[in-house]
């Protein structure tokens, strides 16, 4: 039944998937994967407030694969941000970025949440480091040392 719900979501039949996942969620309240998929479908429908408790449950329960845990943490942090719960978004995404330091998406969403809390300097530092270390653009790689230097001190003049 879970696989069917995921297929429905992936094929754009999100309302049908939501109905099925809510039923599954009631039947299997201790299943982290069901909680994650239920959160995800609510997110795709723009129902972030309804997604939130499912994300929280998915994170708290054992059983998510590493990839799904990353996705659930990103979804939870992003949902907090969209709902205006910026401190919770920062805390969730900062912890997730520490748990998965190579995940650029987590760091990008953390930068957005930091921006929302008025911490533009911290957000720019994260994004500039990410740009310098991941870009394949020849002009970016050419200036990588300078970008990395200014990432830590945007006010530097020399």
Secondary structure, DSSP 8 states (H G I E B T S, - for coil): -HHHHHHHHHTT-HHHHHHHHHHHHHH-TT-HHHHHHHHHHHHHTT-HHHHHHHHHHHHHSS---HHHHHHHHHHHHHHHHHTT-HHHHHHHHHHHHHHTTT-HHHHHHHHHHHHHTT-HHHHHHHHHHHHHHH---HHHHHTHHHHHHHHH-TT---
